[in-house]
Amino acid sequence: MKRSAEITKGSKRSLFILGLKFYFGLLVINIFLVILVLAPFVILGALGILLQGMRLLSFFDMMPILIPAGFFVVFLAVALVDAVIVLPPTR
């Protein structure tokens, strides 16, 4: 800890700003990823409603499967991207 304090002496403000940039960048990536992952579900939902209107598919019969699967995919994708960005490579 002492060595770390010696190395960063005089540059704590710039390190703080760098940390803020990192976390804001991570937040932007997460928001983009959630939108990117949710977009296919929104498109499929609109398609399902359209097909239901055409009496080709009962969209609401698929809802108990689509909603949990959609949430799982979104959270898994965000967690994986966060892990790749935040965790340093290990040897």
Backbone hydrogen bonds, N-H to C=O, Kabsch-Sander energy under -0.5 kcal/mol:
donor,donor_aa,acceptor,acceptor_aa,energy
5,A,1,M,-2.3
6,E,2,K,-2.3
7,I,3,R,-2.4
8,T,4,S,-2.2
9,K,5,A,-0.5
9,K,6,E,-0.6
11,S,8,T,-2.1
15,L,11,S,-2.0
16,F,12,K,-2.3
17,I,13,R,-2.4
18,L,14,S,-2.3
19,G,15,L,-2.3
20,L,16,F,-2.3
21,K,17,I,-2.5
22,F,18,L,-2.2
23,Y,19,G,-2.5
24,F,20,L,-2.6
25,G,21,K,-2.4
26,L,22,F,-2.3
27,L,23,Y,-2.1
28,V,24,F,-2.3
29,I,25,G,-2.4
30,N,26,L,-2.4
31,I,27,L,-2.4
32,F,28,V,-2.6
33,L,29,I,-2.8
34,V,30,N,-2.6
35,I,31,I,-2.2
36,L,32,F,-2.8
37,V,33,L,-2.8
38,L,34,V,-2.5
39,A,35,I,-1.7
41,F,37,V,-0.5
42,V,38,L,-2.1
43,I,39,A,-2.5
44,L,40,P,-2.8
45,G,41,F,-2.3
46,A,42,V,-2.5
47,L,43,I,-2.5
48,G,44,L,-2.7
49,I,45,G,-2.4
50,L,46,A,-2.3
51,L,47,L,-2.9
52,Q,48,G,-2.3
53,G,49,I,-2.1
54,M,50,L,-1.3
55,R,52,Q,-1.4
56,L,51,L,-2.8
57,L,51,L,-0.9
59,F,57,L,-1.2
61,D,58,S,-1.1
62,M,58,S,-0.6
62,M,59,F,-1.4
63,M,59,F,-0.6
65,I,62,M,-1.4
66,L,62,M,-2.3
67,I,63,M,-2.1
69,A,65,I,-1.6
70,G,66,L,-2.6
71,F,67,I,-2.3
72,F,68,P,-2.4
73,V,69,A,-2.3
74,V,70,G,-2.3
75,F,71,F,-2.6
76,L,72,F,-2.4
77,A,73,V,-2.4
78,V,74,V,-2.3
79,A,75,F,-2.3
80,L,76,L,-2.4
81,V,77,A,-2.3
82,D,78,V,-2.5
83,A,79,A,-2.3
84,V,80,L,-2.1
85,I,81,V,-2.2
86,V,82,D,-3.2
87,L,83,A,-1.7
